Amino acid sequence: MRLLLSLLIGCAAWPPALALAEGAGGSYRGIASIYYALMWAILCYGLYDTFGKKTMYVGGAILAVATYFMLPPG
């Protein structure tokens, strides 16, 4: 029961932390990071599905660096 409660609290606290809110006058970097993280996950799954696990390990790191550099300046 304690594990279930911890899981529910973690799920409730997790989405606001993804937004990386910057306050008034902030940039779009927070929402863009969520968007690019979802794109990265989908592309990594495509690598895994098409080429296998070993290629996903190498390609996932390359995609992570590429998506980081695509973020808008903040």
C-alpha positions in Angstrom: 0.0 0.0 0.0 2.9 2.3 0.8 4.4 1.7 -2.7 1.1 2.5 -4.3 0.8 5.8 -2.4 4.4 6.7 -3.3 3.6 6.0 -7.0 0.5 8.2 -6.9 2.4 11.0 -5.2 5.2 10.7 -7.7 2.8 10.8 -10.7 1.1 13.9 -9.2 4.4 15.7 -8.7 6.1 14.7 -12.0 4.2 16.6 -14.8 4.7 20.1 -13.3 8.4 19.4 -13.0 8.6 18.7 -16.7 7.3 22.1 -17.7 10.5 23.8 -16.3 8.4 27.0 -15.6 10.5 30.1 -15.9 8.0 32.7 -14.5 6.7 35.8 -16.2 8.4 36.7 -19.4 10.0 33.3 -19.8 10.8 31.7 -23.1 9.4 28.6 -24.8 12.3 26.4 -23.7 10.2 24.5 -21.2 7.4 23.4 -23.5 9.9 22.8 -26.3 12.0 20.5 -24.0 8.8 18.4 -23.4 8.0 18.4 -27.1 11.6 17.4 -28.1 11.8 14.7 -25.3 8.6 13.1 -26.8 10.1 13.3 -30.3 13.3 11.7 -29.0 11.4 8.9 -27.3 9.5 8.1 -30.5 12.6 8.2 -32.7 14.5 6.0 -30.3 11.6 3.5 -30.4 11.8 3.6 -34.2 15.5 2.9 -34.1 14.9 0.0 -31.7 12.1 -1.4 -33.8 14.0 -1.2 -37.1 17.6 -1.9 -36.2 17.7 -3.5 -32.8 18.9 -2.7 -29.3 22.6 -2.0 -30.1 21.8 0.6 -32.7 19.3 2.2 -30.3 22.0 2.7 -27.6 24.3 4.5 -30.0 21.5 6.4 -32.0 19.7 7.4 -28.8 22.7 9.3 -27.5 23.2 11.0 -30.9 19.5 11.9 -31.0 19.6 13.3 -27.4 22.5 15.6 -28.3 20.8 16.7 -31.5 17.5 17.4 -29.8 19.3 19.4 -27.1 20.8 21.7 -29.7 17.5 22.2 -31.4 16.0 23.8 -28.2 15.3 27.5 -28.5 17.6 29.8 -26.5 16.5 30.5 -23.0 
